[in-house]
Amino acid sequence: MTRSALLVTHTGRRQSTQHAQTVARDLVAAGFEVRVIAQEVADLELPPGVTPVDDPTAAEGVEIVFALGGDGTFLRAAELARPAKAPLLGINLGKVGFLAEAELNNIDQTVREIVAGDYTVDERLTLDVRAEYDGRLIADSWALNECSVEKGQRAHMLELLVDVDGRPLSRYGCDGVVCATPTGSTAYAFSAGGPVVWPEVEALLLVPISAHALFSKPIVTAPTSTFVITVDPYTSFAVLCCDGRRTWDLPPGAQVTVRRGELPVRLVRLNPRPFTDTLVAKFALPVDGWRGNRR
């Protein structure tokens, strides 16, 4: 039976395309059918044996999806891998690359481990996001990191009403709110002042952005919780954004419902390490000389 893989990369960067060529050649040599998004083929100059495929079913039936780039490339690849239930491996060619499992300096070893089947797969919690206004569906989407409801006009504060599990929680005069997963706790939610949550923890986060309210701290709820965010009918319009990739305008009075996603994203793990070590490495935390430090 032929093994297959999908490559997704940042075609705007010459370095990314060169590494995609290397990965493709190695996989073809190992007997893989290698797929590439049809619109990216001309930019990649890939070797013979590569199959152009069209979105959004590009990952159907593949053994693994490679995302070569930064977190933006990874999130784009997740849009293809998730509905196909295909494992996703990020190789960091960007700066921080928090979602990536492998780094540029061990790319050859990474491909060898995939070919040998020497990897495991974790499931990451996602969000299902639905927005409605006056009985009309505005958006039906999902997120791996977070969704945000933010003000649409820079000069105006946004008024939001937040319910949790069918009960009113608070009214916020704010720049917006972020609803995040543990995976996304180190992304936008972190920048907005939210806590870092270990990926193995099943929970949902809600983080107000620049809220003028006595109760404006982030909250962490059960994974079974449901958030309903209502744009006050007398405020300005808002913008809904999922993973920084998909956006919709929300008129005053619109409601956004956020709950745990029905489909997780399946992430490839090569050499699992404590999440503490990942935080230290990605954020360059100062641990040298720490009393009791053990490496």
Backbone as CSV, one residue per row, in Angstrom:
resi,resn,N_x,N_y,N_z,CA_x,CA_y,CA_z,C_x,C_y,C_z
1,MET,0.837,-1.197,0.000,0.000,0.000,0.000,0.877,1.255,0.000
2,THR,0.569,2.184,-0.906,1.372,3.396,-1.036,1.117,4.343,0.133
3,ARG,2.200,4.836,0.725,2.087,5.837,1.783,2.039,7.220,1.129
4,SER,1.349,8.148,1.773,1.198,9.470,1.162,1.344,10.567,2.206
5,ALA,1.771,11.734,1.753,1.953,12.895,2.620,1.578,14.146,1.845
6,LEU,1.095,15.152,2.572,0.787,16.453,1.998,1.782,17.470,2.537
7,LEU,2.380,18.271,1.647,3.285,19.337,2.051,2.590,20.683,1.926
8,VAL,2.641,21.458,2.998,2.124,22.830,2.989,3.267,23.722,3.456
9,THR,3.587,24.757,2.680,4.712,25.606,3.053,4.430,27.058,2.720
10,HIS,5.331,27.936,3.179,5.231,29.367,2.932,5.983,29.658,1.639
11,THR,5.247,29.734,0.521,5.902,29.876,-0.779,6.516,31.256,-0.991
12,GLY,6.194,32.208,-0.123,6.762,33.550,-0.276,8.181,33.661,0.233
13,ARG,8.688,32.608,0.860,10.048,32.641,1.392,10.911,31.617,0.662
14,ARG,12.029,32.084,0.086,12.897,31.197,-0.677,13.413,30.048,0.188
15,GLN,13.760,30.362,1.467,14.265,29.321,2.351,13.236,28.215,2.544
16,SER,11.979,28.592,2.680,10.916,27.608,2.890,10.775,26.696,1.677
17,THR,10.826,27.275,0.475,10.669,26.454,-0.718,11.832,25.492,-0.888
18,GLN,13.040,25.921,-0.540,14.202,25.034,-0.642,14.061,23.841,0.289
19,HIS,13.600,24.088,1.508,13.441,22.987,2.456,12.281,22.077,2.052
20,ALA,11.231,22.654,1.458,10.130,21.830,0.964,10.612,20.904,-0.147
21,GLN,11.492,21.401,-1.006,12.068,20.565,-2.057,12.838,19.389,-1.469
22,THR,13.626,19.663,-0.414,14.405,18.605,0.235,13.497,17.547,0.852
23,VAL,12.476,17.989,1.578,11.549,17.049,2.205,10.827,16.227,1.144
24,ALA,10.380,16.875,0.072,9.675,16.158,-0.994,10.567,15.094,-1.621
25,ARG,11.815,15.443,-1.908,12.730,14.468,-2.521,12.949,13.265,-1.601
26,ASP,13.145,13.535,-0.322,13.385,12.446,0.632,12.166,11.526,0.745
27,LEU,10.970,12.114,0.759,9.760,11.312,0.876,9.504,10.489,-0.387
28,VAL,9.713,11.091,-1.556,9.544,10.359,-2.810,10.531,9.196,-2.873
29,ALA,11.766,9.452,-2.452,12.784,8.395,-2.453,12.406,7.257,-1.511
30,ALA,11.635,7.563,-0.460,11.208,6.540,0.502,9.924,5.844,0.071
31,GLY,9.407,6.193,-1.105,8.228,5.517,-1.625,6.911,6.200,-1.332
32,PHE,6.943,7.420,-0.828,5.716,8.158,-0.530,5.141,8.791,-1.787
33,GLU,3.815,8.842,-1.846,3.140,9.743,-2.767,3.118,11.105,-2.075
34,VAL,3.701,12.110,-2.701,3.787,13.433,-2.092,2.814,14.374,-2.793
35,ARG,1.920,14.975,-2.020,0.955,15.925,-2.556,1.362,17.351,-2.175
36,VAL,1.060,18.272,-3.062,1.305,19.691,-2.825,0.095,20.461,-3.333
37,ILE,-0.272,21.521,-2.640,-1.389,22.353,-3.073,-1.119,22.843,-4.493
38,ALA,-2.089,22.671,-5.368,-1.890,22.952,-6.786,-1.403,24.375,-7.034
39,GLN,-1.926,25.331,-6.277,-1.545,26.724,-6.490,-0.106,27.013,-6.085
40,GLU,0.520,26.088,-5.344,1.883,26.313,-4.860,2.939,25.614,-5.709
41,VAL,2.523,24.740,-6.615,3.472,23.905,-7.351,4.469,24.736,-8.143
42,ALA,3.997,25.753,-8.857,4.888,26.552,-9.701,5.967,27.255,-8.888
43,ASP,5.632,27.691,-7.679,6.599,28.401,-6.839,7.623,27.464,-6.211
44,LEU,7.261,26.203,-6.028,8.125,25.279,-5.289,9.170,24.580,-6.153
45,GLU,8.921,24.450,-7.462,9.864,23.767,-8.350,10.243,22.396,-7.782
46,LEU,9.235,21.589,-7.548,9.433,20.305,-6.885,9.859,19.223,-7.872
47,PRO,10.467,18.145,-7.347,10.957,17.066,-8.211,9.813,16.244,-8.803
48,PRO,10.104,15.424,-9.835,9.079,14.531,-10.385,8.527,13.602,-9.309
49,GLY,7.277,13.202,-9.478,6.662,12.305,-8.502,5.769,13.014,-7.512
50,VAL,5.691,14.348,-7.613,4.836,15.133,-6.731,3.479,15.349,-7.411
51,THR,2.401,15.192,-6.636,1.045,15.279,-7.177,0.373,16.580,-6.752
52,PRO,-0.011,17.447,-7.691,-0.767,18.652,-7.324,-2.194,18.265,-6.917
53,VAL,-2.696,18.866,-5.844,-4.059,18.604,-5.379,-4.737,19.927,-5.064
54,ASP,-6.058,19.933,-5.137,-6.824,21.147,-4.873,-7.373,21.144,-3.449
55,ASP,-7.498,22.359,-2.871,-8.210,22.509,-1.599,-9.676,22.188,-1.856
56,PRO,-10.503,21.882,-0.831,-10.113,21.724,0.567,-9.921,20.264,0.978
57,THR,-9.923,19.358,0.004,-9.812,17.932,0.334,-8.405,17.403,0.071
58,ALA,-7.424,18.287,0.096,-6.055,17.897,-0.249,-5.487,16.840,0.677
59,ALA,-5.944,16.813,1.936,-5.367,15.892,2.916,-6.146,14.583,3.046
60,GLU,-7.193,14.409,2.275,-7.992,13.194,2.394,-7.142,11.953,2.098
61,GLY,-7.085,11.038,3.083,-6.403,9.766,2.893,-4.908,9.781,3.100
62,VAL,-4.306,10.942,3.433,-2.852,10.957,3.620,-2.488,10.432,5.007
63,GLU,-1.272,9.937,5.110,-0.766,9.458,6.396,-0.372,10.613,7.300
64,ILE,0.125,11.696,6.679,0.634,12.815,7.471,0.621,14.088,6.639
65,VAL,0.458,15.224,7.328,0.552,16.538,6.696,1.763,17.255,7.286
66,PHE,2.652,17.731,6.411,3.808,18.523,6.835,3.479,19.998,6.671
67,ALA,3.755,20.797,7.706,3.627,22.250,7.620,5.013,22.841,7.802
68,LEU,5.592,23.389,6.734,6.936,23.953,6.784,6.833,25.469,6.759
69,GLY,7.116,26.095,7.900,7.007,27.542,8.007,6.834,27.937,9.457
70,GLY,6.127,29.034,9.686,5.836,29.486,11.039,4.448,29.054,11.472
71,ASP,3.948,29.691,12.531,2.634,29.315,13.058,1.509,29.617,12.065
72,GLY,1.678,30.643,11.232,0.657,30.943,10.232,0.504,29.819,9.221
73,THR,1.634,29.276,8.772,1.607,28.136,7.850,0.999,26.925,8.526
74,PHE,1.332,26.735,9.800,0.785,25.607,10.545,-0.733,25.700,10.636
75,LEU,-1.246,26.881,10.922,-2.698,27.050,11.042,-3.394,26.852,9.703
76,ARG,-2.736,27.247,8.626,-3.300,27.006,7.288,-3.336,25.508,6.992
77,ALA,-2.273,24.797,7.369,-2.243,23.348,7.164,-3.289,22.649,8.027
78,ALA,-3.544,23.188,9.227,-4.541,22.589,10.116,-5.932,22.637,9.504
79,GLU,-6.212,23.659,8.691,-7.512,23.751,8.023,-7.728,22.582,7.066
80,LEU,-6.649,22.050,6.515,-6.734,20.910,5.606,-6.685,19.587,6.352
81,ALA,-5.837,19.513,7.385,-5.634,18.253,8.103,-6.824,17.884,8.981
82,ARG,-7.462,18.870,9.605,-8.524,18.583,10.584,-9.707,17.840,9.992
83,PRO,-10.331,18.297,8.899,-11.484,17.546,8.385,-11.115,16.162,7.880
84,ALA,-9.858,15.969,7.471,-9.412,14.667,6.994,-8.944,13.772,8.135
85,LYS,-8.893,14.324,9.362,-8.403,13.608,10.544,-6.972,13.108,10.343
86,ALA,-6.198,13.883,9.587,-4.819,13.508,9.284,-3.872,14.105,10.319
87,PRO,-2.875,13.348,10.781,-1.877,13.895,11.711,-1.088,15.028,11.054
88,LEU,-0.768,16.033,11.843,-0.112,17.240,11.336,1.220,17.435,12.042
89,LEU,2.268,17.620,11.258,3.614,17.846,11.795,4.104,19.214,11.370
90,GLY,4.450,20.059,12.338,5.005,21.369,12.032,6.520,21.353,12.110
91,ILE,7.172,21.872,11.052,8.624,22.071,11.051,8.851,23.575,11.027
92,ASN,9.446,24.100,12.072,9.540,25.538,12.274,10.597,26.169,11.384
93,LEU,10.144,26.979,10.423,11.043,27.771,9.597,10.834,29.257,9.871
94,GLY,10.032,29.550,10.905,9.751,30.938,11.243,10.580,31.389,12.429
95,LYS,9.966,32.191,13.300,10.686,32.731,14.456,10.417,31.878,15.697
96,VAL,9.260,32.077,16.331,8.970,31.314,17.554,8.491,29.911,17.209
97,GLY,7.476,29.809,16.365,6.996,28.495,15.947,6.509,27.644,17.101
98,PHE,5.625,28.207,17.925,5.178,27.491,19.120,4.439,26.206,18.781
99,LEU,3.790,26.157,17.637,2.998,24.982,17.282,3.840,23.887,16.629
100,ALA,5.061,24.200,16.263,5.896,23.235,15.540,6.486,22.197,16.487
101,GLU,6.648,20.991,15.976,7.256,19.910,16.731,8.744,19.783,16.431
102,ALA,9.150,20.165,15.222,10.544,20.002,14.804,11.130,21.343,14.385
103,GLU,12.451,21.432,14.442,13.158,22.646,14.071,13.963,22.415,12.796
104,LEU,14.383,23.512,12.202,15.113,23.465,10.938,16.395,22.632,11.038
105,ASN,17.079,22.722,12.181,18.376,22.055,12.285,18.287,20.531,12.372
106,ASN,17.094,19.974,12.519,16.976,18.503,12.530,15.937,18.004,11.530
107,ILE,15.825,18.734,10.412,14.796,18.410,9.428,15.038,17.040,8.784
108,ASP,16.305,16.694,8.520,16.597,15.394,7.897,16.228,14.248,8.830
109,GLN,16.574,14.411,10.122,16.234,13.387,11.102,14.727,13.266,11.258
110,THR,14.037,14.382,11.176,12.582,14.370,11.280,11.955,13.531,10.172
111,VAL,12.402,13.735,8.948,11.861,12.961,7.824,12.162,11.474,8.002
112,ARG,13.370,11.151,8.463,13.716,9.738,8.678,12.800,9.097,9.711
113,GLU,12.476,9.816,10.766,11.606,9.269,11.805,10.187,9.064,11.285
114,ILE,9.721,9.973,10.447,8.388,9.814,9.854,8.370,8.594,8.937
115,VAL,9.380,8.467,8.111,9.458,7.322,7.197,9.489,6.017,7.971
116,ALA,10.194,6.008,9.108,10.291,4.805,9.936,9.039,4.573,10.776
117,GLY,8.120,5.524,10.774,6.908,5.406,11.588,7.175,5.593,13.066
118,ASP,8.283,6.277,13.375,8.698,6.449,14.769,8.113,7.752,15.326
119,TYR,6.797,7.775,15.483,6.148,8.953,16.033,4.813,8.561,16.661
120,THR,4.288,9.440,17.494,2.979,9.246,18.107,2.092,10.431,17.713
121,VAL,0.816,10.343,18.031,-0.135,11.398,17.655,-0.942,11.808,18.879
122,ASP,-0.958,13.109,19.156,-1.785,13.683,20.220,-2.979,14.399,19.600
123,GLU,-4.051,14.506,20.383,-5.214,15.263,19.928,-5.311,16.564,20.712
124,ARG,-5.474,17.675,19.985,-5.605,18.986,20.609,-7.040,19.496,20.491
125,LEU,-7.540,19.967,21.604,-8.887,20.516,21.691,-9.025,21.724,20.760
126,THR,-10.180,21.846,20.116,-10.474,22.983,19.240,-11.753,23.682,19.706
127,LEU,-12.092,24.763,19.042,-13.323,25.499,19.316,-14.235,25.466,18.099
128,ASP,-15.526,25.268,18.323,-16.535,25.493,17.294,-17.141,26.866,17.543
129,VAL,-17.233,27.674,16.497,-17.634,29.072,16.624,-18.791,29.347,15.672
130,ARG,-19.851,29.924,16.218,-21.051,30.216,15.417,-21.526,31.623,15.754
131,ALA,-21.789,32.426,14.726,-22.269,33.794,14.931,-23.605,33.976,14.227
132,GLU,-24.552,34.622,14.914,-25.890,34.834,14.361,-26.352,36.257,14.636
133,TYR,-27.235,36.732,13.767,-27.857,38.038,13.974,-29.283,37.999,13.458
134,ASP,-30.213,38.290,14.329,-31.631,38.371,13.954,-32.087,37.104,13.227
135,GLY,-31.663,35.944,13.761,-32.057,34.676,13.172,-31.281,34.280,11.932
136,ARG,-30.309,35.083,11.535,-29.522,34.813,10.322,-28.116,34.371,10.713
137,LEU,-27.637,33.300,10.074,-26.298,32.800,10.341,-25.268,33.688,9.653
138,ILE,-24.327,34.197,10.433,-23.251,35.031,9.895,-21.990,34.211,9.665
139,ALA,-21.661,33.345,10.632,-20.422,32.569,10.542,-20.609,31.226,11.222
140,ASP,-20.004,30.203,10.640,-19.982,28.864,11.223,-18.575,28.333,10.997
141,SER,-17.717,28.447,12.013,-16.304,28.172,11.813,-15.719,27.447,13.020
142,TRP,-14.401,27.448,13.115,-13.708,26.744,14.188,-12.351,27.417,14.421
143,ALA,-11.663,27.009,15.484,-10.336,27.552,15.757,-9.512,26.541,16.541
144,LEU,-8.232,26.514,16.256,-7.287,25.709,17.038,-6.708,26.529,18.177
145,ASN,-6.336,27.778,17.900,-5.780,28.649,18.930,-6.864,29.437,19.661
146,GLU,-7.568,30.284,18.903,-8.543,31.162,19.550,-9.494,31.780,18.535
147,CYS,-10.595,32.282,19.069,-11.430,33.210,18.311,-11.531,34.485,19.144
148,SER,-11.669,35.602,18.474,-11.779,36.878,19.185,-12.953,37.669,18.628
149,VAL,-13.586,38.416,19.517,-14.598,39.401,19.127,-14.020,40.750,19.533
150,GLU,-13.728,41.593,18.545,-13.036,42.846,18.804,-13.762,44.021,18.181
151,LYS,-13.443,45.212,18.667,-14.100,46.404,18.154,-13.727,46.617,16.695
152,GLY,-14.706,47.077,15.934,-14.483,47.300,14.513,-14.062,48.717,14.191
153,GLN,-14.191,49.623,15.166,-13.791,51.018,14.967,-12.778,51.389,16.040
154,ARG,-11.621,51.803,15.607,-10.526,52.072,16.525,-10.876,53.097,17.603
155,ALA,-11.659,54.102,17.226,-11.916,55.213,18.149,-13.036,54.934,19.137
156,HIS,-13.727,53.797,18.998,-14.877,53.527,19.860,-14.662,52.279,20.707
157,MET,-15.074,52.385,21.971,-15.063,51.212,22.848,-16.196,50.272,22.452
158,LEU,-15.966,48.994,22.642,-16.973,47.989,22.325,-17.674,47.541,23.605
159,GLU,-18.976,47.416,23.554,-19.753,46.912,24.692,-20.162,45.476,24.403
160,LEU,-19.729,44.558,25.270,-20.034,43.142,25.092,-20.689,42.569,26.341
161,LEU,-21.631,41.658,26.122,-22.266,40.923,27.208,-21.813,39.473,27.087
162,VAL,-21.327,38.904,28.207,-20.782,37.548,28.168,-21.586,36.632,29.076
163,ASP,-22.068,35.525,28.502,-22.747,34.474,29.267,-21.857,33.228,29.272
164,VAL,-21.839,32.514,30.376,-21.136,31.235,30.469,-22.122,30.183,30.943
165,ASP,-22.269,29.125,30.175,-23.172,28.021,30.507,-24.606,28.490,30.739
166,GLY,-25.037,29.412,29.894,-26.419,29.869,29.946,-26.728,30.874,31.027
167,ARG,-25.697,31.336,31.738,-25.900,32.323,32.802,-25.062,33.562,32.525
168,PRO,-25.619,34.769,32.798,-24.848,35.990,32.552,-23.624,36.079,33.465
169,LEU,-22.484,36.428,32.888,-21.251,36.562,33.663,-20.912,38.028,33.914
170,SER,-20.820,38.815,32.854,-20.447,40.215,33.040,-20.693,40.994,31.755
171,ARG,-20.707,42.311,31.922,-20.768,43.245,30.798,-19.416,43.943,30.736
172,TYR,-18.840,44.001,29.548,-17.512,44.600,29.403,-17.558,45.776,28.438
173,GLY,-17.017,46.930,28.866,-16.636,47.979,27.945,-15.169,47.726,27.649
174,CYS,-14.831,47.370,26.407,-13.500,46.807,26.157,-13.101,46.960,24.695
175,ASP,-11.895,46.486,24.412,-11.470,46.375,23.021,-11.925,45.057,22.408
176,GLY,-12.321,44.100,23.273,-12.795,42.810,22.796,-12.563,41.716,23.821
177,VAL,-12.835,40.486,23.423,-12.539,39.321,24.262,-11.937,38.234,23.375
178,VAL,-11.091,37.419,23.991,-10.486,36.278,23.314,-10.987,35.006,23.976
179,CYS,-11.477,34.064,23.187,-11.824,32.730,23.660,-10.757,31.777,23.119
180,ALA,-10.067,31.066,23.999,-8.906,30.300,23.565,-8.931,28.875,24.088
181,THR,-8.163,28.039,23.410,-7.898,26.674,23.861,-6.593,26.668,24.644
182,PRO,-6.276,25.567,25.347,-4.945,25.465,25.963,-3.823,25.629,24.937
183,THR,-3.998,25.080,23.738,-2.988,25.256,22.693,-2.792,26.728,22.376
184,GLY,-3.880,27.486,22.355,-3.802,28.913,22.051,-3.488,29.791,23.241
185,SER,-3.290,29.193,24.410,-3.022,30.011,25.603,-1.683,30.731,25.521
186,THR,-0.780,30.285,24.633,0.508,30.954,24.476,0.513,31.906,23.280
187,ALA,-0.651,32.135,22.678,-0.740,32.993,21.500,-1.417,34.320,21.874
188,TYR,-2.499,34.685,21.204,-3.158,35.969,21.430,-3.634,36.108,22.875
189,ALA,-4.188,35.030,23.429,-4.687,35.092,24.805,-3.568,35.451,25.784
190,PHE,-2.374,34.936,25.532,-1.217,35.245,26.381,-0.871,36.724,26.278
191,SER,-0.871,37.252,25.056,-0.569,38.671,24.854,-1.596,39.569,25.534
192,ALA,-2.837,39.077,25.640,-3.907,39.855,26.275,-3.911,39.711,27.794
193,GLY,-2.962,38.943,28.347,-2.860,38.801,29.793,-3.407,37.507,30.354
194,GLY,-3.698,36.546,29.494,-4.233,35.267,29.951,-3.147,34.341,30.469
195,PRO,-3.542,33.270,31.170,-2.578,32.331,31.735,-2.086,31.338,30.682
196,VAL,-0.898,30.793,30.926,-0.410,29.677,30.119,-1.024,28.395,30.676
197,VAL,-1.653,27.611,29.809,-2.300,26.365,30.207,-1.624,25.213,29.480
198,TRP,-1.213,24.200,30.225,-0.544,23.041,29.625,-1.465,22.379,28.594
199,PRO,-0.922,21.970,27.449,-1.758,21.419,26.367,-2.573,20.199,26.777
200,GLU,-2.083,19.448,27.769,-2.802,18.250,28.190,-4.061,18.567,28.994
201,VAL,-4.168,19.795,29.473,-5.337,20.206,30.256,-6.507,20.464,29.309
202,GLU,-7.647,19.908,29.629,-8.849,20.169,28.831,-9.631,21.294,29.505
203,ALA,-9.648,22.451,28.852,-10.299,23.631,29.422,-10.531,24.642,28.318
204,LEU,-11.364,25.635,28.612,-11.586,26.770,27.725,-11.193,28.045,28.465
205,LEU,-10.666,29.014,27.736,-10.232,30.272,28.333,-11.040,31.426,27.756
206,LEU,-11.322,32.415,28.596,-11.940,33.659,28.145,-11.125,34.810,28.721
207,VAL,-10.579,35.657,27.833,-9.679,36.734,28.246,-10.182,38.062,27.706
208,PRO,-10.646,38.979,28.568,-11.042,40.312,28.106,-9.811,41.089,27.639
209,ILE,-10.009,41.958,26.634,-8.926,42.789,26.111,-9.173,44.238,26.520
210,SER,-8.266,44.776,27.343,-8.335,46.184,27.772,-9.733,46.552,28.261
211,ALA,-10.244,45.759,29.197,-11.618,45.959,29.677,-11.677,47.024,30.769
212,HIS,-12.659,47.911,30.642,-12.941,48.896,31.694,-14.028,48.296,32.584
213,ALA,-13.616,47.423,33.478,-14.567,46.733,34.355,-13.852,46.299,35.614
214,LEU,-14.590,46.252,36.713,-13.999,45.816,37.975,-13.568,44.357,37.880
215,PHE,-14.395,43.534,37.222,-14.069,42.117,37.033,-13.603,41.939,35.590
216,SER,-12.294,41.990,35.400,-11.753,41.912,34.040,-10.638,40.884,33.919
217,LYS,-10.559,39.995,34.896,-9.515,38.974,34.866,-9.888,37.843,33.906
218,PRO,-8.887,37.156,33.370,-9.168,35.982,32.538,-9.830,34.891,33.364
219,ILE,-10.634,34.059,32.712,-11.239,32.929,33.404,-10.927,31.643,32.640
220,VAL,-10.852,30.547,33.373,-10.642,29.220,32.797,-11.829,28.365,33.211
221,THR,-12.506,27.762,32.235,-13.714,26.995,32.523,-13.538,25.534,32.118
222,ALA,-14.551,24.751,32.408,-14.552,23.340,32.016,-14.616,23.230,30.492
223,PRO,-14.106,22.128,29.943,-14.161,21.956,28.491,-15.579,21.798,27.954
224,THR,-16.530,21.518,28.859,-17.935,21.373,28.460,-18.682,22.701,28.461
225,SER,-18.018,23.778,28.866,-18.676,25.081,28.965,-19.004,25.654,27.593
226,THR,-19.962,26.576,27.584,-20.333,27.310,26.378,-20.282,28.799,26.678
227,PHE,-19.611,29.561,25.823,-19.583,31.014,25.932,-20.556,31.599,24.905
228,VAL,-21.327,32.577,25.320,-22.139,33.362,24.384,-21.742,34.826,24.559
229,ILE,-21.255,35.413,23.491,-20.798,36.802,23.514,-21.751,37.620,22.647
230,THR,-22.419,38.587,23.277,-23.394,39.416,22.569,-22.835,40.818,22.375
231,VAL,-22.856,41.275,21.141,-22.482,42.659,20.857,-23.671,43.541,21.236
232,ASP,-23.454,44.433,22.184,-24.552,45.265,22.680,-25.274,45.956,21.509
233,PRO,-26.603,45.932,21.524,-27.371,46.538,20.413,-27.102,48.026,20.224
234,TYR,-26.584,48.696,21.265,-26.392,50.145,21.182,-24.914,50.523,21.051
235,THR,-24.064,49.543,20.768,-22.645,49.834,20.601,-22.297,49.843,19.120
236,SER,-21.015,50.002,18.800,-20.564,49.981,17.408,-20.419,48.536,16.930
237,PHE,-20.169,48.364,15.639,-20.040,47.005,15.111,-18.730,46.377,15.577
238,ALA,-18.661,45.051,15.514,-17.490,44.306,15.964,-16.982,43.426,14.838
239,VAL,-15.855,42.775,15.092,-15.252,41.857,14.121,-14.967,40.535,14.820
240,LEU,-15.412,39.459,14.223,-15.109,38.104,14.705,-13.938,37.565,13.889
241,CYS,-12.949,36.988,14.591,-11.783,36.443,13.903,-11.427,35.088,14.502
242,CYS,-11.187,34.090,13.645,-10.784,32.748,14.084,-9.353,32.472,13.642
243,ASP,-8.491,32.246,14.612,-7.080,31.915,14.371,-6.356,32.956,13.525
244,GLY,-6.848,34.191,13.527,-6.200,35.240,12.755,-6.308,35.044,11.258
245,ARG,-7.175,34.126,10.813,-7.241,33.766,9.387,-8.608,34.011,8.759
246,ARG,-9.661,33.919,9.546,-11.013,34.036,8.998,-11.772,35.094,9.789
247,THR,-12.312,36.101,9.100,-12.953,37.222,9.789,-14.347,37.501,9.231
248,TRP,-15.211,38.035,10.119,-16.568,38.428,9.746,-16.939,39.690,10.521
249,ASP,-17.671,40.587,9.885,-18.215,41.748,10.586,-19.442,41.330,11.385
250,LEU,-19.555,41.868,12.592,-20.686,41.579,13.468,-21.449,42.873,13.732
251,PRO,-22.709,42.963,13.338,-23.487,44.175,13.628,-23.874,44.217,15.107
252,PRO,-24.209,45.386,15.615,-24.728,45.462,16.987,-25.915,44.520,17.162
253,GLY,-25.919,43.763,18.265,-26.967,42.784,18.514,-26.601,41.367,18.106
254,ALA,-25.483,41.184,17.409,-25.060,39.846,16.992,-24.608,39.027,18.197
255,GLN,-24.764,37.717,18.098,-24.345,36.801,19.155,-23.353,35.778,18.608
256,VAL,-22.296,35.542,19.367,-21.284,34.545,19.003,-21.300,33.446,20.062
257,THR,-21.476,32.214,19.648,-21.485,31.068,20.548,-20.199,30.261,20.337
258,VAL,-19.495,30.000,21.435,-18.216,29.285,21.373,-18.286,28.088,22.307
259,ARG,-17.962,26.924,21.768,-17.911,25.707,22.592,-16.802,24.797,22.078
260,ARG,-16.562,23.725,22.819,-15.538,22.769,22.399,-15.860,22.224,21.004
261,GLY,-14.828,22.125,20.179,-15.013,21.645,18.823,-15.282,20.149,18.769
262,GLU,-16.115,19.755,17.824,-16.411,18.332,17.647,-15.203,17.572,17.107
263,LEU,-14.395,18.241,16.275,-13.216,17.597,15.706,-11.954,18.200,16.311
264,PRO,-11.066,17.390,16.881,-9.780,17.906,17.348,-8.814,18.050,16.182
265,VAL,-7.671,18.641,16.436,-6.551,18.606,15.497,-5.559,17.584,16.025
266,ARG,-5.121,16.686,15.156,-4.206,15.607,15.545,-2.775,16.046,15.231
267,LEU,-1.954,16.130,16.287,-0.584,16.616,16.144,0.421,15.481,16.307
268,VAL,1.422,15.478,15.439,2.483,14.481,15.492,3.478,14.853,16.596
269,ARG,3.860,13.861,17.377,4.904,14.029,18.391,6.053,13.101,18.054
270,LEU,7.271,13.650,18.007,8.447,12.856,17.684,9.195,12.436,18.946
271,ASN,9.711,13.415,19.646,10.424,13.147,20.899,9.776,13.970,21.997
272,PRO,8.698,13.457,22.576,7.966,14.238,23.573,8.873,14.745,24.683
273,ARG,8.692,16.007,25.037,9.461,16.592,26.138,8.502,17.378,27.020
274,PRO,8.886,17.617,28.273,8.001,18.359,29.176,7.657,19.727,28.594
275,PHE,6.407,20.140,28.778,5.969,21.429,28.251,6.762,22.575,28.875
276,THR,7.250,22.375,30.111,8.099,23.382,30.754,9.312,23.680,29.885
277,ASP,9.932,22.636,29.330,11.103,22.835,28.476,10.738,23.596,27.204
278,THR,9.549,23.337,26.676,9.099,24.059,25.487,8.929,25.544,25.799
279,LEU,8.323,25.865,26.936,8.160,27.264,27.336,9.508,27.958,27.477
280,VAL,10.434,27.281,28.132,11.764,27.863,28.345,12.448,28.132,27.014
281,ALA,12.362,27.166,26.089,13.032,27.306,24.795,12.381,28.383,23.931
282,LYS,11.055,28.370,23.831,10.364,29.289,22.926,10.369,30.727,23.437
283,PHE,10.275,30.909,24.759,10.247,32.251,25.325,11.612,32.707,25.828
284,ALA,12.645,31.848,25.647,14.004,32.165,26.106,13.987,32.594,27.570
285,LEU,13.341,31.797,28.403,13.219,32.135,29.828,14.562,31.969,30.543
286,PRO,14.857,32.845,31.510,16.166,32.827,32.183,16.221,31.757,33.277
287,VAL,16.806,30.619,32.974,16.908,29.545,33.968,18.352,29.195,34.292
288,ASP,19.313,29.735,33.560,20.718,29.428,33.839,21.103,29.898,35.228
289,GLY,21.726,29.004,35.965,22.153,29.338,37.320,21.055,29.254,38.354
290,TRP,19.859,28.795,37.930,18.729,28.692,38.866,19.023,27.614,39.914
291,ARG,18.787,27.949,41.168,19.056,26.992,42.245,18.213,25.734,42.059
292,GLY,18.872,24.597,42.042,18.146,23.339,41.869,17.875,23.008,40.425
293,ASN,18.401,23.825,39.498,18.167,23.568,38.081,18.826,22.257,37.661
294,ARG,18.056,21.412,36.991,18.585,20.123,36.514,18.325,20.030,35.018
295,ARG,19.344,19.712,34.273,19.218,19.626,32.817,19.377,18.181,32.372
